Amino acid sequence: MTVPITVWTLPACVQCQQTMREFDKRGIIYRKRELNRSKKALERFRELNLLQAPIIETDDRRWSGFRLDKINSLEIYLKHERVQGRSVPLEPIVQVADETEDDD
């Protein structure tokens, strides 16, 4: 099993595009979800004080906005996990992506 990474985006979001471009360049596998399609996700992220797109969720961390420092840290973490033969930490967080569905 790989480390689950979700990138929550908004249409025409430059920082979202920059984040996904960095992930692609580094070979970081992620799934893309659209914030504007899930009112539940928006509400949950507001509760978590994550107010800027994109919002990134991994197995054990969350952040919002284009954060090159966080992307660098995530890349190092993923490389370390692969070297150690581990794919996920022992206590993963429950992603908002797993708690919500897109609104129809």
HELIX and SHEET records of a PDB file:
HELIX    1   1 VAL A   14  ARG A   26  1                                  13    
HELIX    2   2 LEU A   35  ARG A   37  5                                   3    
HELIX    3   3 LYS A   39  GLU A   47  1                                   9    
HELIX    4   4 LEU A   68  GLN A   84  1                                  17    
HELIX    5   5 VAL A   96  GLU A   99  1                                   4    
SHEET    1   A 4 ARG A  31  GLU A  34  0                                        
SHEET    2   A 4 THR A   6  THR A   9  1                                        
SHEET    3   A 4 ILE A  55  GLU A  57 -1                                        
SHEET    4   A 4 ARG A  62  SER A  64 -1                                        
END                                                                             
